[in-house]
């Protein structure tokens, strides 16, 4: 098994966590969005990850993380009676996004820590490879 495959695996993890951070940032930016319809209001989005293993590679280290897509939440948006709001429907209701800011902050902290762990893997592997090269000298 090649030690350089670790860089590919950690890099795919970092790329996946970047997607997660960007999706979370988008959710946070749309926390207070309102609409006149439950169908058109912003809904929380989450990336869907999958591990992958390349079956064409005999090396078991040909693996990583793959982003399968972005899933939209099925949770109902919040319905508030605000007849004076410019976006209110005919009955005086506005619909707020179903984004939970506390959940999104936890998600952001988790993604940042996962990204940081992958950076540490890269740095540790680099240091080990450099020390291996220095063994001969």
C-alpha positions, 0 to 999 in steps of 0.5 A: 500500500502506498503512503501517498494514498493517504493524501488522496483520502484526506483530500477527499474528506477535506473536499466533502467537509468544504461542501458541508461548510458551504451548505451550512453557511447557505442555511445560516444566511437564509435563516430569516427568509420569509415567503407567502407560500410554504412551497416557495420558502427556503428549506434547510439543505444537507449534503449526503456523503458516501464512502467509496472504494474503487473496485478497479484498483487492487490497492485497498487504499484507493478509497475516500469520501464522495458527495452524492448530492444535497438533500432538502429537508422535508420539515414543514416551514414555520407559519406565522400570522403577520397580516401587516408583513409585505410577504403575507398571503391572502390570509395574513400568514408568512412562512419562515424557513425551517432552518434551526440556527442552533443545529446549523452552528453545531453542524458548522463546528463539527464540519470545521473539526472534521476538516481540521482532523483531515489537515492533521492527517496530512501534516502527520503523514508528511512529517512521517514521510520526511522522517523516513527520508532522513533515516538514510542520511 
